[in-house]
Amino acid sequence: MSGETIIVESYSHECEGEELVTPLLQRLQDEKKVKNLYLVNVPLGDNGAALVANMLAKNQSLQTLYLNGSEITDVGLSCLAKALETNATLRKLSISDNEITDEGMELLGRSLQRNKGLEELKVLDNSITKLGRVWGHVSISKLNLAGNRILNIPRKYLGQRRVSNCKMAQLKRFLKKKDEEITSIENRVLSTARALPNQDDIWRLKTIGHHDEFRQWLIDLTCDHDNFVQFLLGIKHGGKSPLTSLRHGFHHIVRDVFRFLFVGNEKHYSFARAHKILRVVDTLPDEEGSCTSFT
C-alpha cells in the first residue's frame, strides 16, 4: 500500500472477502489521496460490488479501479453501472474474469453513454457473446474484450490478441449501421460459431507448469464424461483437481471447454470435439497464438 495506490489480493491478510474490505471502501468514500485501487481475485460477489458502487458514487479522487476475479455477475455490475453515471474521476476500469453476460454489458453501455470521463475499460474473460448498439455511442477510447466469444461483430474490429484493444473508431461506426446489416451478421454467425479456449491461455498454463495437469483433466473428462458435473464441482469447489491451486483465473478455460463439448439444442456430448481440444492442447504455439475456432 502506498499513498496513492492500494493493492489487495486474495492471499493477502488484509482481505478474504467483502466483509473485510468494507472498512476500506467506507474510508475511500471521502479519501482524497488514493488514485488507484486494485482488488485482485478478492471474492466480493454482488454484495461486495454494491459496496464498491457506493464508494464510487461518493469518491472524488479514484482514477483506476481493478475488480478482476471478483465473482461479480450482472446484478453487481448493474450497481457499478449506476454509480458510473455520476462518477466524474474514474479513468480506467477493469472487470475481467467475472461472470458478466450480454445483459450486464448492455446495462453498462447505457450508463457509459452518460459518463464522459472513463477512458479505458477491460472486460476480459467473461461470458459476453454480443455488443448492443449502445456501444456505438460511448465515449471510452480503449476497450478490451479478449477471452469473450463476441459473435455479432467482425473480428477485425475486436483486436487479435489479449493485449490488443478494440479498434474503437471502426467499431463505433459499425454499431451505428442500419439494423438490418447488424441482424444479417448475427443470423449468419451466432447460430454456427464455436470456439476453443484461447491458445494464449493454454500457453500460459505451460509456462507456469500446469499444462500436464490440465491435459490429464481433459483426458479424464473424455473417458468419463457422464460424471462431468463432478469434474466441474472439483474445479469450482476445490475437491479433486490439482487445478484448484491456480491463482491465475483459469476457471474460464474450463467453462469454455464445457460450452464447446456440449452441442446442439439438446446439448449432446461430442467425443469428436473433446479430441479436438486435446489436439489443440498438444499443439502449443511457440509464442502467444490466436484463438482457434471450429464450426
N, C-alpha and C positions, 0 to 999 in steps of 0.2 A: 504494500500500500504506500502511495506517495501522496504529496499534497494535491495533485491534480488527477491521479489515476487510482482506481480501486479495482483489484482483481480478486475474484472469489471463485475457486474451483471446487469440484465435488469432493476431492480428497483433502480439502483444507479444513483445519479445525474451526475456522470461522463459521462454516456453514454446511449443513447437511440437508437443508430443505427450506420451505417457505417460512417456517416459524422463526428460524434463526436469522433470516435476512430482514425480518420485519423492523427491528430497531434501526438497521442501516437505512432502509428505504424511508422510514419516518424522518431520520436525520437529514436525508438528502432532499426532502421537500423544501427546506429553507437553506440548504447548503449553497454557498456562492463560489467556492474554490474548486470543487471537484468537476473536472471536464469529461472524464472518461470512466465508464463503469462496465466491467466485464464479468458477467455471471455465466461461467462456462460449465456445462454439464451439471448444473445445480437443479435438482428436481422440483422446480417451482410449481408446475402444474397450472391449471387455470386460476386457482385461488391466488397463487403467487403472482401470476400475470396481472391480476386485478390490482394487487398491491403495487406492482411496478407502474401500472397505469395511473393510480392515484398520485404516485410520486411525480410522474411526468406532467400531470396536469398542473402541478404547483411549482416544480423546479424551474429555475430560470438561468441555469448555467451549464447543464449537461449537454455535451456535443456529440459524444459517441456512446452507444449502448449496444452491448452484445448479450443476447439471450440464447446462445447456442445450446442445443441438447437439453432444453428445459421442460420437456414434456408438455408443451403448450398446444392446445387444439384450437379450433375455430372459435370456441367460446372465449378462451383467454385472449385470442387475437382481436376479437371484437372490442374488448375493453381497451386494449392498447390502441386500436384504430381510433376510437372515440377520443382518447387523450391526445393523439397526434393532431386532431383537428384544431386544437388551441395551443399546442406547444410550438414555440417560435424559435427555440435554440438548438434542438437536436439536428445534427447534420448527417450522422451515419447511424444506421440501424441494421443489426444482423439478427435474424430469427431462424437461422439454419438448423437443420437436423431436429425438427419438431414434428408435429402431426397436423400440419396445415393442409387444407384441401382447397378446391376451387371456390367453395363458398366463402372461406376466410379471405382468400385473395381478392374476391370481389368486394367484400366489405372494406378491406384495407385500401383498395384502389379508390373507392368512393371517398374515403377520408383524406387520402393524399391529394385529391383534387382541391381540397381546401387548405392543405398545408403547402406553403411555398418555400419553406426553409430546408426540408430534408433533401439532401443531395445524393446519398448513396444508400442502397438497400440490398441486403444479401438474404436470399431465401433458398439456400441450397438444401438439397436432400430432404424435401418434404413430399407431399402426395398431391402435387399440382399437375393437372393434365391440360389445362387451357387458361388463357388470359381473356378476360372480358373486354369489351370495347372501352370501358372506363380507363384502361391503362394507356389509351391513346391520348389522354388529356391530363396526365400527372406531370408534375414539374421536375421530378428527380432526373438526374443526368447519368447515374450509374445503377444498373440493375443486374444482379447475378442470380440465375435460376438453375445452375448446374445441378445434376442429380435428380431433377424432376423430368417427367415424361410429358413435355409440352407438345401437344399433338395438333393444335389448331393454328400454329404459327410456323412458317417456313424456317427451317433450321438455320439458314444463313443470317437470320436476324438475332439469333439467340446466343451466339458465341460458340466456339468449337471445343473449348477446354474448360476445366473447372475454374481456372484463373481468369477466364475471359468474361467480360460484361456483355450484356446485350447491346446491340447497335441501336441505341435509343431513338435517334432521329428517324431511321428507316422503320423501326418497329412502330413508332407512333403514327407514321404515315400509313403503314399497312392497316393498323387498327381503326383508322379513320375512313377506310374504304367503304364501299356500299355493302349493305348487309348480305346481299346475295353472293358477293365474292367471298366473304368470310365463311358463309354457310357451305359453299361448294367445297372449300378446303376441308372443313370439319367432316362433311359427309364422305369425302374421299379418304381421309386419313384416320379418323378416330376409330372407325369400326375394324380396321385391319392391322394397325400398328402394334407391335410387341417389341420390347427392348430388353436385352440382358442388362445386369448391373454394369455400371461404368467400369471399364478396364483400369482406369486410374485408381479406383478403389482397390481392385484386386492387386494391382502393382504395389500399392501401399501395404497391403496385407503381407506381401512377400518381403518388403523391406523391413518391416517390424517383426518378422519372424513368425507370423500366424498363418502363412499360406497353407502349410501342410495340414493344420488343424481345420481350416476352412474346407479344404478338399476332402478330408476324411468325413466331415459333417455332411457334405454333399453326397458322398458315396453311401453313407448310412441312410440318408434320406431316399436315394433312388432304390435301395434294396428293401426298405421297409416304409414305403410311402403311406401305408394305411395308418401309421402312427405319427403322421406329420404334425398333429396337434401337440403331441408330447415333445417333439423336437422344438416346436415354436415356443412352448412354455419353458423348455430348458434354456432357450436363448434369452427370453424376456425376464425370467424369474430366477435365474441363477441356480438351476438344478444340476444338469448333467453335462453341459457342454463347456469345454475349455474356453470357448469364445466369450463367455461371460466376463472374462478378465479384461477384455478390451476396453480402453478408455477413449477410443478414437471415434466413437459414434458410428460403428459399422452395422448397427442393427438395421439400417435402411437397406443394406445389401440383402440381408435375409428376407426382408419384406418384399424386395423386388424379385428375388428368386421365387417366392411363393406365387406372386402375381403371374410370373411367366409360366410356371409349371401347370397351372390350372386354367384350361382354355374352354371356350365355348360358353353358351348360355347356361349350361348345367355344370360348368366348372369341372370338367373331366381332367384327371391327372394324365400327363403326357410323358411317357418314358423317353420319347424322341427329344423332347425339349430338355429333359433332365440331362441327357447325354450331350446335348449341345452346350449346356452350361459347363459341364466337365471339360469339354474340349477347349472352351474359351479360357477356363482357369489354367489348363495345362499350357496354353499358348500365350504366355505373358509377354507384353511388349518390352523391348529393351529400354524404352523411355515411355513417359506417360502417353497412353493412347487415347483414342476417342471411343465413344460408346459404340458397341457392335449391336446391330439390330437384325432381327429375323422377322419375317412376316409369314 
